[in-house]
Amino acid sequence: MNFASDNVTGISPAILEAIARANDGAANSYGADDITERLHEQLEAMFEHELVILPVATGTAANALALATLTPPWGAVLCHEEAHINVDEANSPEFYTGGAKLVTVPGADGKIDAASLAKLLPGGLGVVHHAQPAAVSITQATECGTLYQRDEIAEIAKVAHHHGLKLHMDGARFANAIAALGLSPSEATWRAGVDALSLGATKNGALAAEVVILFDIAKRPELEFRRKRGGHLFSKMRFLSAQLEAYFAEDLWLANARHANAMAARLARGLAQNPESRQRHPVEANEIFIELPEKVVAGLIKEGYHFYRWDGPASNCIRLVTAWNTAEAAVDRMIETARSIAQR
């Protein structure tokens, strides 16, 4: 009955088992272990590219470290106004970059587009009085649960690269995007022009595991020093890497994401049967933003359902998030409960 977030879930059994296996015996520290080495090889094969990979424990750390590696203290990062780095990371990107500025870009359904971006560039590039545009950050899937198509990413990358900017992708829900789009990891990232990826696993079945991926190996020393200086170099890194190795093994990450996406689509269809409902954004991954009559919203809360009123405590637009282990029966029960409340 808890649809507040995909962070409320437990751990995928295969990942929990991998942590237990990693706990057997001793292993070299600070990433010099066999599991981390295998993970590196696993991801390079998956992305079809030589990579810099750094496992970390939180998405905020992944985003901040990636952006700090791409952006100098006098730089600017352009992102959507609703981006997680702008709204929900307590100035962490600004802190880790040493003072870089976030410049927000509006856009429908949580997405920026190449045309809007082009209007803001070069944006004082080369002028000593202004923050210097250094990077663009996009979120996949977005904070509105929508997806960038491959061509949209490529167009944004083309504009960014034309002006010498790097393209970062916040992929906290990257698995949900890949599962929905049917693209390979390489097609969705570096082949489309992405320079850095924060790839999340925590929301999709891991305990606490994210990975920073850079497609330019020359950036390895800087990223590694920034991770250490920022306090995110785990001595027992094998426990992060074990989660990620199991996450990607046998496409567990995609199976989990496909299930979450399917449950979101099922729930959205069911709630939309209320004639007074309105979907705020297209349901393209595992998040639903839907306006329902206040009677229904209040009734669901009274029945014990958990979700966010998205625009504040009086809003009738709610956000629902499904996860890797959301039960079909739980989805159907919520649909039926909402229908029953509406008919009272």
Contacts in CASP RR format, 6 or more apart in sequence:
PFRMAT RR
TARGET T0000
AUTHOR 0000-0000-0000
METHOD contacts of the structure
MODEL  1
MNFASDNVTGISPAILEAIARANDGAANSYGADDITERLHEQLEAMFEHE
LVILPVATGTAANALALATLTPPWGAVLCHEEAHINVDEANSPEFYTGGA
KLVTVPGADGKIDAASLAKLLPGGLGVVHHAQPAAVSITQATECGTLYQR
DEIAEIAKVAHHHGLKLHMDGARFANAIAALGLSPSEATWRAGVDALSLG
ATKNGALAAEVVILFDIAKRPELEFRRKRGGHLFSKMRFLSAQLEAYFAE
DLWLANARHANAMAARLARGLAQNPESRQRHPVEANEIFIELPEKVVAGL
IKEGYHFYRWDGPASNCIRLVTAWNTAEAAVDRMIETARSIAQR
1 303 0 8 1.000
1 304 0 8 1.000
1 305 0 8 1.000
1 306 0 8 1.000
1 330 0 8 1.000
1 333 0 8 1.000
1 334 0 8 1.000
2 8 0 8 1.000
2 305 0 8 1.000
2 306 0 8 1.000
3 267 0 8 1.000
3 305 0 8 1.000
3 306 0 8 1.000
3 307 0 8 1.000
3 320 0 8 1.000
3 321 0 8 1.000
3 322 0 8 1.000
3 326 0 8 1.000
3 334 0 8 1.000
4 306 0 8 1.000
4 307 0 8 1.000
4 308 0 8 1.000
4 321 0 8 1.000
5 203 0 8 1.000
5 321 0 8 1.000
6 173 0 8 1.000
6 203 0 8 1.000
6 204 0 8 1.000
6 260 0 8 1.000
6 286 0 8 1.000
6 321 0 8 1.000
6 322 0 8 1.000
6 323 0 8 1.000
6 324 0 8 1.000
7 202 0 8 1.000
7 203 0 8 1.000
8 306 0 8 1.000
8 323 0 8 1.000
9 205 0 8 1.000
9 323 0 8 1.000
9 324 0 8 1.000
9 325 0 8 1.000
10 205 0 8 1.000
10 325 0 8 1.000
11 19 0 8 1.000
11 205 0 8 1.000
11 206 0 8 1.000
11 207 0 8 1.000
12 205 0 8 1.000
12 206 0 8 1.000
12 246 0 8 1.000
12 247 0 8 1.000
12 252 0 8 1.000
12 256 0 8 1.000
12 324 0 8 1.000
12 325 0 8 1.000
14 246 0 8 1.000
14 249 0 8 1.000
14 252 0 8 1.000
15 205 0 8 1.000
15 206 0 8 1.000
15 207 0 8 1.000
15 242 0 8 1.000
15 243 0 8 1.000
15 246 0 8 1.000
15 247 0 8 1.000
15 252 0 8 1.000
16 207 0 8 1.000
17 246 0 8 1.000
18 242 0 8 1.000
18 243 0 8 1.000
18 245 0 8 1.000
18 246 0 8 1.000
19 207 0 8 1.000
19 239 0 8 1.000
19 242 0 8 1.000
19 243 0 8 1.000
21 242 0 8 1.000
22 35 0 8 1.000
22 238 0 8 1.000
22 239 0 8 1.000
22 241 0 8 1.000
22 242 0 8 1.000
23 239 0 8 1.000
27 33 0 8 1.000
27 34 0 8 1.000
27 35 0 8 1.000
27 236 0 8 1.000
27 238 0 8 1.000
29 235 0 8 1.000
29 236 0 8 1.000
29 237 0 8 1.000
30 233 0 8 1.000
30 234 0 8 1.000
30 235 0 8 1.000
30 237 0 8 1.000
31 234 0 8 1.000
31 237 0 8 1.000
31 238 0 8 1.000
31 241 0 8 1.000
33 237 0 8 1.000
33 238 0 8 1.000
33 241 0 8 1.000
35 238 0 8 1.000
35 241 0 8 1.000
35 242 0 8 1.000
35 245 0 8 1.000
36 55 0 8 1.000
36 237 0 8 1.000
36 238 0 8 1.000
36 241 0 8 1.000
38 241 0 8 1.000
38 245 0 8 1.000
39 53 0 8 1.000
39 55 0 8 1.000
39 241 0 8 1.000
39 244 0 8 1.000
39 245 0 8 1.000
39 248 0 8 1.000
40 51 0 8 1.000
40 53 0 8 1.000
42 245 0 8 1.000
42 248 0 8 1.000
42 249 0 8 1.000
43 51 0 8 1.000
43 53 0 8 1.000
43 211 0 8 1.000
43 213 0 8 1.000
43 248 0 8 1.000
44 50 0 8 1.000
44 51 0 8 1.000
46 185 0 8 1.000
46 248 0 8 1.000
47 185 0 8 1.000
47 186 0 8 1.000
47 189 0 8 1.000
47 190 0 8 1.000
47 213 0 8 1.000
47 215 0 8 1.000
48 184 0 8 1.000
48 186 0 8 1.000
49 186 0 8 1.000
49 190 0 8 1.000
49 215 0 8 1.000
50 217 0 8 1.000
51 213 0 8 1.000
51 214 0 8 1.000
51 215 0 8 1.000
51 217 0 8 1.000
52 212 0 8 1.000
52 213 0 8 1.000
52 214 0 8 1.000
52 216 0 8 1.000
52 217 0 8 1.000
52 219 0 8 1.000
52 220 0 8 1.000
52 223 0 8 1.000
53 211 0 8 1.000
53 212 0 8 1.000
53 213 0 8 1.000
54 65 0 8 1.000
54 211 0 8 1.000
54 212 0 8 1.000
54 223 0 8 1.000
54 224 0 8 1.000
54 227 0 8 1.000
55 209 0 8 1.000
55 210 0 8 1.000
55 211 0 8 1.000
55 234 0 8 1.000
55 237 0 8 1.000
55 240 0 8 1.000
55 241 0 8 1.000
55 244 0 8 1.000
56 62 0 8 1.000
56 65 0 8 1.000
56 210 0 8 1.000
56 211 0 8 1.000
56 212 0 8 1.000
56 227 0 8 1.000
56 232 0 8 1.000
56 234 0 8 1.000
56 240 0 8 1.000
57 208 0 8 1.000
57 209 0 8 1.000
57 210 0 8 1.000
57 232 0 8 1.000
57 234 0 8 1.000
57 240 0 8 1.000
58 202 0 8 1.000
58 208 0 8 1.000
58 210 0 8 1.000
59 172 0 8 1.000
59 198 0 8 1.000
59 200 0 8 1.000
59 202 0 8 1.000
59 210 0 8 1.000
60 89 0 8 1.000
60 90 0 8 1.000
60 92 0 8 1.000
61 92 0 8 1.000
61 210 0 8 1.000
61 232 0 8 1.000
62 198 0 8 1.000
62 199 0 8 1.000
62 200 0 8 1.000
62 210 0 8 1.000
62 211 0 8 1.000
62 212 0 8 1.000
63 84 0 8 1.000
63 85 0 8 1.000
63 89 0 8 1.000
63 92 0 8 1.000
63 93 0 8 1.000
63 137 0 8 1.000
63 168 0 8 1.000
63 170 0 8 1.000
63 198 0 8 1.000
64 85 0 8 1.000
64 89 0 8 1.000
64 92 0 8 1.000
64 93 0 8 1.000
64 95 0 8 1.000
64 96 0 8 1.000
64 97 0 8 1.000
65 96 0 8 1.000
65 212 0 8 1.000
65 223 0 8 1.000
65 226 0 8 1.000
65 227 0 8 1.000
65 230 0 8 1.000
65 232 0 8 1.000
66 168 0 8 1.000
66 196 0 8 1.000
66 197 0 8 1.000
66 198 0 8 1.000
66 212 0 8 1.000
66 214 0 8 1.000
66 223 0 8 1.000
67 77 0 8 1.000
67 85 0 8 1.000
67 93 0 8 1.000
67 96 0 8 1.000
67 97 0 8 1.000
67 100 0 8 1.000
67 135 0 8 1.000
67 137 0 8 1.000
67 168 0 8 1.000
67 196 0 8 1.000
68 93 0 8 1.000
68 96 0 8 1.000
68 97 0 8 1.000
68 98 0 8 1.000
68 100 0 8 1.000
68 226 0 8 1.000
69 196 0 8 1.000
69 214 0 8 1.000
69 219 0 8 1.000
69 222 0 8 1.000
69 223 0 8 1.000
69 226 0 8 1.000
70 134 0 8 1.000
70 135 0 8 1.000
70 166 0 8 1.000
70 168 0 8 1.000
70 195 0 8 1.000
70 196 0 8 1.000
71 77 0 8 1.000
71 97 0 8 1.000
71 100 0 8 1.000
71 134 0 8 1.000
71 135 0 8 1.000
71 166 0 8 1.000
72 97 0 8 1.000
72 100 0 8 1.000
72 132 0 8 1.000
72 134 0 8 1.000
73 97 0 8 1.000
73 98 0 8 1.000
73 99 0 8 1.000
73 100 0 8 1.000
74 100 0 8 1.000
74 131 0 8 1.000
74 132 0 8 1.000
75 97 0 8 1.000
75 100 0 8 1.000
75 101 0 8 1.000
75 131 0 8 1.000
75 132 0 8 1.000
75 133 0 8 1.000
75 134 0 8 1.000
76 100 0 8 1.000
76 101 0 8 1.000
76 102 0 8 1.000
76 103 0 8 1.000
76 131 0 8 1.000
76 132 0 8 1.000
76 133 0 8 1.000
76 134 0 8 1.000
76 135 0 8 1.000
77 85 0 8 1.000
77 93 0 8 1.000
77 97 0 8 1.000
77 100 0 8 1.000
77 101 0 8 1.000
77 102 0 8 1.000
77 103 0 8 1.000
77 134 0 8 1.000
77 135 0 8 1.000
77 136 0 8 1.000
77 137 0 8 1.000
77 168 0 8 1.000
78 103 0 8 1.000
78 104 0 8 1.000
78 105 0 8 1.000
78 112 0 8 1.000
78 117 0 8 1.000
78 120 0 8 1.000
78 133 0 8 1.000
78 135 0 8 1.000
78 136 0 8 1.000
78 137 0 8 1.000
78 165 0 8 1.000
79 85 0 8 1.000
79 86 0 8 1.000
79 102 0 8 1.000
79 103 0 8 1.000
79 104 0 8 1.000
79 105 0 8 1.000
79 112 0 8 1.000
79 136 0 8 1.000
79 137 0 8 1.000
79 138 0 8 1.000
79 139 0 8 1.000
80 86 0 8 1.000
80 104 0 8 1.000
80 105 0 8 1.000
80 106 0 8 1.000
80 107 0 8 1.000
80 110 0 8 1.000
80 111 0 8 1.000
80 112 0 8 1.000
80 138 0 8 1.000
80 139 0 8 1.000
80 142 0 8 1.000
80 143 0 8 1.000
81 104 0 8 1.000
81 105 0 8 1.000
81 106 0 8 1.000
81 107 0 8 1.000
82 110 0 8 1.000
82 142 0 8 1.000
82 143 0 8 1.000
82 144 0 8 1.000
83 104 0 8 1.000
83 137 0 8 1.000
83 139 0 8 1.000
83 143 0 8 1.000
83 170 0 8 1.000
84 139 0 8 1.000
84 143 0 8 1.000
84 170 0 8 1.000
84 172 0 8 1.000
85 92 0 8 1.000
85 93 0 8 1.000
85 102 0 8 1.000
85 137 0 8 1.000
85 170 0 8 1.000
86 102 0 8 1.000
86 104 0 8 1.000
87 143 0 8 1.000
93 100 0 8 1.000
93 102 0 8 1.000
94 100 0 8 1.000
94 101 0 8 1.000
94 102 0 8 1.000
96 226 0 8 1.000
96 230 0 8 1.000
100 131 0 8 1.000
100 134 0 8 1.000
101 131 0 8 1.000
103 120 0 8 1.000
103 131 0 8 1.000
103 133 0 8 1.000
105 112 0 8 1.000
105 116 0 8 1.000
105 117 0 8 1.000
105 120 0 8 1.000
106 112 0 8 1.000
106 116 0 8 1.000
107 113 0 8 1.000
107 116 0 8 1.000
109 142 0 8 1.000
109 144 0 8 1.000
109 145 0 8 1.000
109 146 0 8 1.000
109 281 0 8 1.000
109 282 0 8 1.000
110 139 0 8 1.000
110 142 0 8 1.000
110 143 0 8 1.000
110 144 0 8 1.000
110 145 0 8 1.000
110 146 0 8 1.000
110 281 0 8 1.000
111 138 0 8 1.000
111 142 0 8 1.000
111 144 0 8 1.000
111 146 0 8 1.000
111 148 0 8 1.000
111 152 0 8 1.000
112 136 0 8 1.000
112 138 0 8 1.000
112 156 0 8 1.000
113 152 0 8 1.000
113 155 0 8 1.000
113 156 0 8 1.000
114 152 0 8 1.000
114 155 0 8 1.000
114 156 0 8 1.000
114 158 0 8 1.000
114 159 0 8 1.000
117 136 0 8 1.000
117 156 0 8 1.000
117 159 0 8 1.000
117 160 0 8 1.000
118 159 0 8 1.000
120 133 0 8 1.000
121 133 0 8 1.000
121 159 0 8 1.000
121 160 0 8 1.000
121 162 0 8 1.000
121 163 0 8 1.000
121 165 0 8 1.000
122 133 0 8 1.000
122 163 0 8 1.000
123 130 0 8 1.000
123 133 0 8 1.000
124 130 0 8 1.000
124 132 0 8 1.000
124 133 0 8 1.000
125 132 0 8 1.000
125 133 0 8 1.000
125 163 0 8 1.000
126 132 0 8 1.000
133 163 0 8 1.000
133 165 0 8 1.000
134 165 0 8 1.000
134 166 0 8 1.000
135 160 0 8 1.000
135 165 0 8 1.000
135 166 0 8 1.000
135 167 0 8 1.000
135 168 0 8 1.000
136 156 0 8 1.000
136 159 0 8 1.000
136 160 0 8 1.000
136 165 0 8 1.000
136 166 0 8 1.000
136 167 0 8 1.000
136 168 0 8 1.000
137 167 0 8 1.000
137 168 0 8 1.000
137 169 0 8 1.000
137 170 0 8 1.000
138 148 0 8 1.000
138 153 0 8 1.000
138 156 0 8 1.000
138 167 0 8 1.000
138 168 0 8 1.000
138 169 0 8 1.000
138 170 0 8 1.000
139 169 0 8 1.000
139 170 0 8 1.000
139 171 0 8 1.000
139 172 0 8 1.000
140 147 0 8 1.000
140 148 0 8 1.000
140 153 0 8 1.000
140 169 0 8 1.000
140 170 0 8 1.000
140 171 0 8 1.000
140 173 0 8 1.000
140 174 0 8 1.000
140 177 0 8 1.000
140 188 0 8 1.000
141 147 0 8 1.000
141 171 0 8 1.000
141 173 0 8 1.000
141 174 0 8 1.000
141 176 0 8 1.000
141 177 0 8 1.000
141 180 0 8 1.000
141 284 0 8 1.000
141 285 0 8 1.000
141 286 0 8 1.000
141 287 0 8 1.000
142 148 0 8 1.000
144 280 0 8 1.000
144 281 0 8 1.000
144 287 0 8 1.000
144 289 0 8 1.000
145 173 0 8 1.000
145 281 0 8 1.000
145 283 0 8 1.000
145 284 0 8 1.000
145 285 0 8 1.000
145 286 0 8 1.000
145 287 0 8 1.000
145 289 0 8 1.000
146 281 0 8 1.000
146 282 0 8 1.000
146 284 0 8 1.000
146 285 0 8 1.000
147 177 0 8 1.000
147 180 0 8 1.000
147 181 0 8 1.000
147 284 0 8 1.000
147 285 0 8 1.000
148 156 0 8 1.000
148 177 0 8 1.000
149 181 0 8 1.000
150 181 0 8 1.000
150 183 0 8 1.000
150 187 0 8 1.000
150 188 0 8 1.000
150 192 0 8 1.000
153 167 0 8 1.000
153 169 0 8 1.000
153 188 0 8 1.000
153 192 0 8 1.000
153 193 0 8 1.000
153 194 0 8 1.000
154 192 0 8 1.000
154 193 0 8 1.000
156 167 0 8 1.000
157 167 0 8 1.000
157 192 0 8 1.000
157 193 0 8 1.000
157 194 0 8 1.000
160 166 0 8 1.000
160 167 0 8 1.000
161 167 0 8 1.000
161 193 0 8 1.000
166 195 0 8 1.000
166 196 0 8 1.000
167 193 0 8 1.000
167 194 0 8 1.000
167 195 0 8 1.000
167 196 0 8 1.000
168 194 0 8 1.000
168 195 0 8 1.000
168 196 0 8 1.000
168 197 0 8 1.000
168 198 0 8 1.000
169 189 0 8 1.000
169 194 0 8 1.000
169 196 0 8 1.000
169 197 0 8 1.000
169 198 0 8 1.000
170 198 0 8 1.000
171 177 0 8 1.000
171 197 0 8 1.000
171 198 0 8 1.000
171 199 0 8 1.000
171 200 0 8 1.000
172 198 0 8 1.000
172 200 0 8 1.000
172 202 0 8 1.000
172 203 0 8 1.000
172 210 0 8 1.000
173 200 0 8 1.000
173 203 0 8 1.000
173 204 0 8 1.000
173 257 0 8 1.000
173 285 0 8 1.000
173 286 0 8 1.000
174 188 0 8 1.000
174 197 0 8 1.000
174 199 0 8 1.000
174 200 0 8 1.000
175 200 0 8 1.000
175 201 0 8 1.000
175 204 0 8 1.000
175 253 0 8 1.000
175 254 0 8 1.000
175 256 0 8 1.000
175 257 0 8 1.000
176 204 0 8 1.000
176 257 0 8 1.000
176 260 0 8 1.000
176 261 0 8 1.000
176 285 0 8 1.000
176 286 0 8 1.000
177 188 0 8 1.000
177 285 0 8 1.000
178 184 0 8 1.000
178 185 0 8 1.000
178 188 0 8 1.000
178 254 0 8 1.000
178 257 0 8 1.000
179 254 0 8 1.000
179 257 0 8 1.000
179 258 0 8 1.000
179 261 0 8 1.000
180 257 0 8 1.000
180 261 0 8 1.000
180 284 0 8 1.000
180 285 0 8 1.000
181 188 0 8 1.000
188 194 0 8 1.000
189 197 0 8 1.000
189 213 0 8 1.000
189 215 0 8 1.000
190 215 0 8 1.000
194 215 0 8 1.000
195 214 0 8 1.000
195 215 0 8 1.000
195 216 0 8 1.000
196 212 0 8 1.000
196 213 0 8 1.000
196 214 0 8 1.000
196 215 0 8 1.000
197 212 0 8 1.000
197 213 0 8 1.000
197 215 0 8 1.000
198 210 0 8 1.000
198 211 0 8 1.000
198 212 0 8 1.000
198 213 0 8 1.000
199 210 0 8 1.000
199 211 0 8 1.000
199 212 0 8 1.000
199 213 0 8 1.000
200 206 0 8 1.000
200 209 0 8 1.000
200 210 0 8 1.000
200 211 0 8 1.000
201 209 0 8 1.000
201 210 0 8 1.000
201 211 0 8 1.000
201 243 0 8 1.000
201 244 0 8 1.000
201 247 0 8 1.000
201 253 0 8 1.000
202 208 0 8 1.000
202 209 0 8 1.000
202 210 0 8 1.000
203 323 0 8 1.000
204 247 0 8 1.000
204 253 0 8 1.000
204 256 0 8 1.000
204 257 0 8 1.000
204 260 0 8 1.000
204 323 0 8 1.000
204 324 0 8 1.000
205 247 0 8 1.000
205 256 0 8 1.000
205 323 0 8 1.000
205 324 0 8 1.000
205 325 0 8 1.000
206 243 0 8 1.000
206 244 0 8 1.000
206 247 0 8 1.000
207 243 0 8 1.000
208 240 0 8 1.000
208 243 0 8 1.000
209 240 0 8 1.000
209 243 0 8 1.000
209 244 0 8 1.000
209 247 0 8 1.000
211 244 0 8 1.000
212 223 0 8 1.000
212 227 0 8 1.000
214 220 0 8 1.000
214 223 0 8 1.000
224 233 0 8 1.000
227 233 0 8 1.000
234 240 0 8 1.000
246 252 0 8 1.000
247 253 0 8 1.000
256 324 0 8 1.000
257 286 0 8 1.000
257 324 0 8 1.000
259 324 0 8 1.000
259 325 0 8 1.000
259 326 0 8 1.000
260 285 0 8 1.000
260 286 0 8 1.000
260 322 0 8 1.000
260 323 0 8 1.000
260 324 0 8 1.000
260 326 0 8 1.000
261 285 0 8 1.000
261 286 0 8 1.000
261 322 0 8 1.000
263 286 0 8 1.000
263 322 0 8 1.000
263 323 0 8 1.000
263 326 0 8 1.000
263 328 0 8 1.000
263 331 0 8 1.000
264 283 0 8 1.000
264 285 0 8 1.000
264 286 0 8 1.000
264 287 0 8 1.000
264 288 0 8 1.000
264 320 0 8 1.000
264 321 0 8 1.000
264 322 0 8 1.000
265 283 0 8 1.000
266 328 0 8 1.000
266 331 0 8 1.000
266 332 0 8 1.000
267 288 0 8 1.000
267 320 0 8 1.000
267 322 0 8 1.000
267 331 0 8 1.000
267 334 0 8 1.000
267 335 0 8 1.000
268 279 0 8 1.000
268 283 0 8 1.000
268 288 0 8 1.000
268 290 0 8 1.000
270 335 0 8 1.000
271 277 0 8 1.000
271 288 0 8 1.000
271 290 0 8 1.000
271 292 0 8 1.000
271 334 0 8 1.000
271 335 0 8 1.000
271 338 0 8 1.000
272 279 0 8 1.000
272 290 0 8 1.000
273 335 0 8 1.000
273 339 0 8 1.000
274 292 0 8 1.000
274 293 0 8 1.000
274 296 0 8 1.000
274 338 0 8 1.000
274 339 0 8 1.000
274 342 0 8 1.000
276 292 0 8 1.000
276 293 0 8 1.000
276 342 0 8 1.000
277 290 0 8 1.000
277 291 0 8 1.000
277 292 0 8 1.000
277 293 0 8 1.000
278 290 0 8 1.000
278 291 0 8 1.000
279 288 0 8 1.000
279 289 0 8 1.000
279 290 0 8 1.000
279 291 0 8 1.000
280 289 0 8 1.000
280 290 0 8 1.000
280 291 0 8 1.000
280 310 0 8 1.000
280 317 0 8 1.000
281 289 0 8 1.000
286 321 0 8 1.000
286 322 0 8 1.000
286 323 0 8 1.000
287 319 0 8 1.000
287 320 0 8 1.000
287 321 0 8 1.000
288 319 0 8 1.000
288 320 0 8 1.000
288 321 0 8 1.000
288 322 0 8 1.000
289 310 0 8 1.000
289 317 0 8 1.000
289 318 0 8 1.000
289 319 0 8 1.000
290 317 0 8 1.000
290 318 0 8 1.000
290 320 0 8 1.000
291 316 0 8 1.000
291 317 0 8 1.000
291 318 0 8 1.000
292 316 0 8 1.000
292 318 0 8 1.000
292 338 0 8 1.000
293 316 0 8 1.000
293 342 0 8 1.000
294 316 0 8 1.000
295 341 0 8 1.000
295 342 0 8 1.000
295 344 0 8 1.000
296 338 0 8 1.000
296 341 0 8 1.000
296 342 0 8 1.000
297 309 0 8 1.000
297 316 0 8 1.000
297 318 0 8 1.000
299 341 0 8 1.000
300 307 0 8 1.000
300 334 0 8 1.000
300 337 0 8 1.000
300 338 0 8 1.000
300 341 0 8 1.000
303 337 0 8 1.000
303 341 0 8 1.000
305 334 0 8 1.000
305 337 0 8 1.000
307 318 0 8 1.000
307 319 0 8 1.000
307 320 0 8 1.000
307 321 0 8 1.000
308 318 0 8 1.000
308 319 0 8 1.000
309 315 0 8 1.000
309 316 0 8 1.000
309 317 0 8 1.000
309 318 0 8 1.000
310 317 0 8 1.000
310 318 0 8 1.000
310 319 0 8 1.000
311 317 0 8 1.000
322 331 0 8 1.000
END
